Amino acid sequence: MSKIKRHDLIVILEHWVIAFSGIMLIFTGLGCLPLFKRYYITEIPGFRWSADFYLLTKLHYIFAIFFTFMVLFHIFYHALRKDFGLLPRRGDFIASIKMILASFGLMKEPPSDKWLPEQKYAYLGWTFAISAVLITGILKVLKNLEWVIFNPKTEALLNLLHTLFGGFFILVFFVHIFFAVAIRANWPLLKSLITGYVDEEYVKHRHSIWYQRIMSRKNKSQKTRESELDQ
């Protein structure tokens, strides 16, 4: 079966570095609350180290560096390439509702481009969650500097907001995992984040708009080559 390239290596690395560092930020962040001692996570064999608040804080900062760098790289890389396919367009909201209903067998899927309409709105959710967590997190780091002083009320509000946005980040994460793993139709998309490719038949039936564009470019390229050979 023919394959169609969906992601290049840079996009795959982007996804998995952000995913892994994000998961570790969730784990270390929950440990800093602290929750692990309260719910006996530290008693699990191999997790005794998670009782060390200072170690968890250092790890949280380290993974935050990787997470922040890759998020900024994602923004600049796709902006320079003018790759804005994940941004919602007119009609995507209704199409996303239809797509979600279709995932549960309640109706037929609408024609889709390279990115499914609900993926675009999920991207907006991720954008908000990540931006809120990063901004509040950076401010929490800055308050540790001698020349940056927040009054107690501002500091308390900042801590509360970072915790709340962290909770929203976790919610978005689990919704993302649910639709990626629990919905069988999305499995080829998950696989493409490892191999970079999807089956042509899958693209033809589920991403018909993208498939038509690929075939159009392919036909134009073939006609150009034939024209050059005739000369």
Secondary structure, DSSP 8 states (H G I E B T S, - for coil): --EEE---HHHHHHHHHHHHHHHHHHHHHHHHTT-TTTTTGGGSTT-GGGG-HHHHHHHHHHHHHHHHHHHHHHHHHHHHTT--TTS--TTHHHHHHHHHHHHTTSS------SS-HHHHHHHHHHHHHHHHHHHHHHHHHHTTSTT----HHHHHHHHHHHHHHHHHHHHHHHHHHHHHHT-GGGHHHHHHHHHSEEEHHHHHHH-HHHHHHHHHHHHHHHHHHHHHHH-
